[in-house]
């Protein structure tokens, strides 16, 4: 095998890590949105206030999901480069 090319094991590990990062990012985004939605229901908001809170929750969830995705993949890359 050529030096610099990834082995099958390394490719599988990368695939699993990407899947893990995507699932945990989606779960985090979903939980954050659900908490904001529950808060909007509990406060009995109506009309544009409810839409604004839900849009903010969706935005916050998306940002947190992307942050989680990037963080997991960067940590994995750092560990892989260190040889772990």
Secondary structure as the mmCIF struct_conf table of DSSP 4:
data_model
#
loop_
_struct_conf.conf_type_id
_struct_conf.id
_struct_conf.beg_label_comp_id
_struct_conf.beg_label_asym_id
_struct_conf.beg_label_seq_id
_struct_conf.end_label_comp_id
_struct_conf.end_label_asym_id
_struct_conf.end_label_seq_id
TURN_TY1_P TURN_TY1_P1 UNK A 3 UNK A 4
BEND BEND1 UNK A 5 UNK A 5
HELX_LH_PP_P HELX_LH_PP_P1 UNK A 6 UNK A 7
HELX_RH_AL_P HELX_RH_AL_P1 UNK A 8 UNK A 42
TURN_TY1_P TURN_TY1_P2 UNK A 43 UNK A 44
HELX_RH_AL_P HELX_RH_AL_P2 UNK A 47 UNK A 82
TURN_TY1_P TURN_TY1_P3 UNK A 83 UNK A 83
#
